[in-house]
Every structure is written in C-alpha cells, then in structure tokens.
Amino acid sequence: MKLEDYPSSELFLEFLIILNFNAMNKLKKYNVMNRALAFTSLILVLFFSSCEDVVNLDLETGETQIVIDAEIVWKKGTAGNEQTIKISKTAPYYNGSTPKVSGAQVRVENGNGDVFTFTETAAGVYKCTNFVPVINMDYKLFVQAEGQSFTAVEKLTSATPIDKVEQKIVPDFGGKDVIEVTFYYKDPADQVNFYLTDYQSEFLIFPEYEITNDDFYNGNEISTRYSHEDMKPGNTLNILHRGISKNFFNYMKLILDASNSNPFQVPPGNIRGNIVNTNNANNYALGYFRLCEADAVSYVVK
C-alpha cells in the first residue's frame, strides 16, 4: 500500500520527521531509550515512504442482479430502425469482466400493438433492425431471462437540434487556461423539457454525462458548456444531445450525484430504475428503459 492510501498519512509522516529531527539534535542529552525512539521513528519514515504493496479489501458480495441496458436512441437524420439492448449481471468488485446473459427473449411493443423483436447477435447483445420510432409514442419492454420476466414502459421523447458549436479559452478553478466548447439549442416554449448529453473523445476513458432542464430557460436559447484539462487542438469531441423524460432525468440525477458524474463508478447503493420483475417485485433488474430522440455533433477542437 502506498503512503497516500493511509488516512491523514501526510500529517503522520510530518510528525515522524519532526520527531526524528528533534531526537537527532538532542541525541547526546537523551538516554538509551530515547536513542531507540529516534531510530524507530526513522525506520517508520522509511517504511511508510517505500511501502507500495497493493491491498485488496475483503468486500462482501451481494446477491447477483440482472442488468438491462435498454436505450433506444433515434438520431436525427437516421431511420432509427437499428437498435440494441444489452443484458448482463452484476459481479464482485474485483472481477475482471461482466457476466453476459445469453438466451433471453427480448421484444418491444408500441402503443399501436406493433412488436419489435430483438435477436441475440453476441453474448448478451440483442439487436433489432426494423424498429419504428415515433415521437411521444408509448413503448413497452418485455424481457425473459434466466427464468424471470421483466417489463418497463416509457415514452419516446423529442430533442431540439444543436444550432451551433463555439469554443474559447477560459481559466479553470486553478487559474490554468483550458479550452471550453459550448453548444447552443432553442428550447421549445410550449412544453417542459429535460436533456441528457454525453461527451466522448480520445482523451476520455469513459463518456462524461450532463443533465439539463428548462426550468429557467423555457422557450429561450440554451447554451451548454464543456471543458477538460486534457482537451487539445485536433481532438474530436463527439456530442450526443438527447431529449429525455422527467422520470429518467430524476434517475440520472441520482446516478450522477452518487458517482460524481461518472456512471461507470459504483454508487453507494442500488438506484432503482423503471424495470419491474413481474415474478418477484423485490428482484428487480438494474437499469432504465428509455427512448430518446438525439442530435449528434462531432466537433474538431481548434
């Protein structure tokens, strides 16, 4: 374990160094016991400075739960017929991979009774090639997996297009100049809107997410800003701007608040989505069935 992994380790190290310094300066006045104390403090300083062993904590493993990643995204300018749903299971913290769920039956039915079947194309990956997206249409998800039945209902929500993207140099919290990218869109005045945006680029390990609503901007132009200390000229910043439901907005707010704006970190507790287990309500699936219209922009940083 590294020194910085210990709580208040810097203060502890400083205390040991001061203790050693005073002991060495007054060594002649100290008896044998104090000499031993000075020597011991020096050994402790060297020990905590050089210790780099990795310590794996013995964490408790909860019951395995099914995870259904069911996002229907209709990008503007596309037919939206190709959609993917992924099914997996929770795993212990130190597992190197996520267990995939194969052999599931997956379908989505719209308010008109049309059924869209998702066929497994790889382990845990289910695809549909004839999906028909309709704004404000209700859709119901049906999943049968490992002897359990799951359902969820959601409406396909519209998104206003991105009108323009700009960039400028701004100081960050530490005073360092960074590139800030801003995109603009006009919020409709006749409805309450909620938005989810993700950013992807070569300097990001995982996508970064941001949620917005029109509480203070209804009917006006909204600007959304993004900056990152590693963003450089020549990088391509991929922006996916979705319209989402109020319920999904509230769900994502809990996720982002719990994981410090990174949904790939483990939240302190399970945050329940809208996917219901019809066999056992207490054995619900993790995830959220959502349907979003979206506008996608790839911006090359100047």
C-alpha positions in Angstrom: 0.0 0.0 0.0 1.3 3.5 -0.9 1.6 6.1 1.8 -1.1 8.3 0.4 -3.6 5.4 0.8 -3.4 5.9 4.6 -5.9 8.4 6.2 -4.0 11.6 7.2 -0.8 9.9 6.2 0.9 13.2 5.3 0.3 14.6 8.8 1.5 11.3 10.3 4.7 11.4 8.2 5.4 15.0 9.1 5.0 14.1 12.8 7.5 11.3 12.4 10.0 13.5 10.6 9.8 16.3 13.3 10.2 13.6 16.0 13.3 12.2 14.3 14.8 15.7 13.8 14.4 16.7 17.4 15.8 13.4 18.6 18.9 13.7 16.4 19.6 17.3 17.5 19.4 16.4 21.2 20.8 12.9 20.9 23.6 13.5 23.4 21.1 14.5 26.1 18.9 11.5 25.7 19.3 8.2 27.3 19.4 4.8 25.6 15.6 4.6 25.4 15.3 8.0 23.6 18.0 6.9 21.2 15.9 3.8 20.4 12.9 6.0 19.9 14.7 8.2 17.4 16.0 5.2 15.5 12.5 3.7 15.4 10.9 6.9 14.1 13.5 6.9 11.2 12.7 3.3 10.4 8.9 4.1 10.3 9.5 7.1 8.0 11.4 4.9 5.6 8.9 2.1 5.9 5.8 4.3 5.1 7.7 6.1 2.3 8.7 2.9 0.4 5.7 0.6 1.0 3.9 0.0 -2.3 2.1 -3.2 -1.7 -1.5 -3.4 -3.1 -4.0 -4.4 -0.5 -7.3 -6.0 -1.8 -10.1 -5.5 0.8 -12.3 -8.4 1.7 -15.5 -6.9 0.4 -18.9 -8.5 0.9 -20.6 -9.8 -2.2 -24.3 -9.1 -2.6 -26.9 -11.1 -4.5 -26.4 -11.2 -8.2 -28.8 -9.0 -10.2 -29.7 -8.8 -13.8 -28.7 -5.5 -15.6 -30.7 -4.4 -18.6 -29.1 -1.6 -20.7 -32.1 -0.7 -22.9 -31.6 2.7 -24.5 -33.5 3.4 -27.8 -31.7 6.4 -29.4 -33.2 7.9 -32.6 -30.5 10.1 -34.0 -31.8 13.0 -36.2 -31.3 12.3 -39.9 -31.4 8.5 -39.5 -34.3 6.0 -39.8 -33.7 4.7 -36.2 -34.5 1.2 -37.3 -31.3 -0.3 -35.8 -31.4 -0.6 -32.0 -29.5 -2.6 -29.4 -30.3 -3.8 -25.9 -27.6 -5.4 -23.7 -28.2 -7.8 -20.8 -25.6 -8.7 -18.2 -25.3 -9.5 -14.5 -23.7 -7.8 -11.5 -20.3 -9.2 -10.5 -17.9 -8.9 -7.5 -15.9 -5.7 -7.4 -12.6 -7.4 -8.3 -14.0 -9.4 -11.2 -12.1 -8.6 -14.4 -15.2 -9.0 -16.6 -19.0 -8.5 -16.6 -21.1 -11.7 -17.0 -23.3 -11.7 -20.1 -26.8 -13.0 -20.1 -27.5 -15.2 -23.2 -30.6 -16.9 -24.3 -33.0 -14.2 -23.2 -36.2 -13.3 -25.1 -36.4 -9.6 -25.8 -39.1 -7.6 -27.5 -40.6 -4.1 -27.5 -44.2 -3.3 -28.2 -45.6 0.2 -29.2 -48.9 1.7 -28.4 -50.4 0.5 -31.7 -49.6 -3.1 -30.8 -46.6 -3.4 -33.2 -44.0 -5.8 -31.9 -40.2 -5.4 -32.5 -38.2 -8.5 -31.7 -34.5 -8.2 -30.6 -32.4 -11.1 -31.6 -29.1 -12.1 -29.8 -26.1 -11.4 -32.1 -23.4 -11.9 -29.5 -23.3 -12.9 -25.9 -25.7 -10.6 -24.0 -26.2 -8.3 -27.1 -29.7 -8.2 -28.6 -30.4 -6.3 -31.8 -33.5 -5.2 -33.8 -33.3 -4.0 -37.4 -36.9 -2.9 -38.1 -37.7 -0.7 -35.1 -40.0 2.2 -35.9 -39.5 5.3 -33.7 -42.4 7.7 -33.2 -42.2 10.8 -31.0 -44.5 10.7 -28.0 -45.4 7.1 -28.6 -45.6 4.8 -25.6 -43.4 1.7 -25.8 -43.3 -1.4 -23.5 -40.2 -3.6 -23.0 -40.6 -7.3 -22.4 -37.6 -9.4 -21.3 -37.5 -13.0 -20.2 -34.1 -14.0 -18.8 -33.0 -16.8 -16.5 -36.5 -17.8 -15.5 -37.5 -14.2 -14.7 -39.8 -11.8 -16.6 -39.2 -8.1 -16.7 -41.2 -5.2 -18.1 -40.9 -1.4 -18.4 -43.0 1.4 -20.0 -41.6 4.7 -21.4 -42.4 7.4 -24.0 -40.1 8.4 -26.8 -39.1 12.0 -26.1 -38.1 14.6 -28.7 -34.9 16.6 -28.7 -34.3 20.1 -30.2 -31.4 20.2 -32.7 -28.0 21.7 -31.9 -27.8 25.1 -33.7 -24.1 25.9 -33.4 -20.9 25.0 -31.5 -18.3 27.5 -30.4 -15.0 27.4 -28.4 -12.9 29.8 -26.3 -10.1 29.8 -23.8 -11.2 30.2 -20.1 -9.4 29.8 -16.8 -10.2 26.7 -14.8 -10.6 26.6 -11.0 -6.8 26.6 -10.6 -6.3 29.6 -12.9 -4.9 27.4 -15.8 -6.2 28.2 -19.3 -8.3 25.4 -20.8 -10.4 25.1 -23.9 -14.2 25.4 -23.4 -16.6 24.1 -26.0 -20.2 25.5 -26.0 -23.2 24.3 -28.0 -26.5 26.1 -28.4 -30.1 24.9 -29.0 -33.5 26.5 -28.9 -35.8 25.2 -26.2 -39.5 24.8 -27.2 -41.8 27.2 -25.4 -44.9 25.0 -25.4 -43.5 22.1 -23.3 -41.4 21.2 -20.3 -38.1 19.7 -21.5 -35.3 17.6 -20.0 -32.0 16.8 -21.7 -29.1 14.4 -21.3 -25.8 15.0 -23.1 -22.8 12.7 -23.3 -19.3 13.7 -24.5 -16.8 11.2 -25.9 -13.3 11.8 -27.2 -9.8 10.2 -27.4 -8.8 11.9 -24.2 -11.6 10.4 -22.2 -11.6 6.8 -20.9 -15.4 6.8 -20.4 -18.1 9.2 -21.7 -18.9 12.1 -19.5 -22.6 13.0 -18.9 -24.5 16.1 -18.1 -28.2 16.7 -17.5 -30.2 19.9 -18.1 -33.8 21.1 -17.8 -35.6 24.2 -19.0 -36.8 25.5 -15.6 -35.2 28.9 -16.1 -34.8 28.8 -19.9 -38.2 27.7 -21.2 -38.7 29.0 -24.8 -35.2 30.5 -24.9 -31.8 29.6 -26.3 -29.9 27.3 -24.0 -26.1 27.1 -24.0 -24.2 24.1 -22.6 -20.5 24.3 -21.8 -17.9 21.6 -21.6 -14.2 21.8 -20.7 -11.5 19.3 -19.8 -7.8 19.9 -18.9 -6.7 17.3 -21.4 -8.7 18.6 -24.4 -6.3 19.9 -27.0 -6.5 21.3 -30.6 -7.1 18.4 -33.1 -9.2 16.4 -30.7 -12.6 15.3 -31.9 -15.3 15.9 -29.3 -18.4 13.8 -30.0 -21.5 15.3 -28.5 -24.8 13.3 -28.2 -27.7 15.5 -27.0 -30.9 13.7 -26.1 -34.4 14.6 -25.1 -35.4 12.6 -22.1 -38.4 12.1 -19.8 -38.7 13.7 -16.4 -38.5 10.3 -14.7 -35.3 9.4 -16.5 -33.9 12.9 -15.7 -34.5 12.2 -12.0 -32.9 8.8 -12.3 -29.8 10.1 -14.0 -29.5 12.9 -11.4 -29.3 10.3 -8.7 -26.8 8.3 -10.7 -24.6 11.3 -11.4 -24.8 12.7 -7.8 -23.9 9.3 -6.4 -21.0 8.7 -8.7 -19.5 12.2 -9.1 -20.7 12.5 -12.8 -19.2 9.2 -13.8 -21.9 6.4 -14.1 -19.3 3.7 -14.5 -18.2 4.1 -10.8 -20.1 2.1 -8.2 -22.8 4.1 -6.4 -23.1 3.8 -2.7 -26.4 1.9 -3.1 -28.6 0.4 -5.8 -30.6 3.2 -7.6 -33.8 1.7 -8.8 -34.9 2.3 -12.4 -38.3 1.6 -14.1 -37.7 -2.1 -15.0 -40.1 -4.3 -13.0 -39.8 -8.0 -12.3 -43.3 -9.5 -12.8 -42.3 -12.7 -10.9 -40.9 -11.1 -7.9 -41.1 -7.3 -7.4 -38.2 -7.3 -5.0 -35.9 -9.0 -7.5 -35.9 -6.0 -9.9 -33.4 -5.5 -12.7 -30.9 -2.7 -12.6 -31.0 -0.2 -15.5 -33.6 2.0 -17.1 -35.7 1.5 -20.3 -35.6 4.9 -22.1 -36.4 6.1 -25.6 -34.7 9.3 -26.8 -34.5 11.4 -29.9 -31.0 12.8 -30.1 -28.8 15.2 -32.1 -25.2 14.2 -32.7 -22.3 16.5 -33.5 -18.6 15.7 -34.0 -16.6 18.9 -33.3 -12.9 19.1 -34.1 -11.2 21.3 -31.5 -9.3 24.2 -33.0 
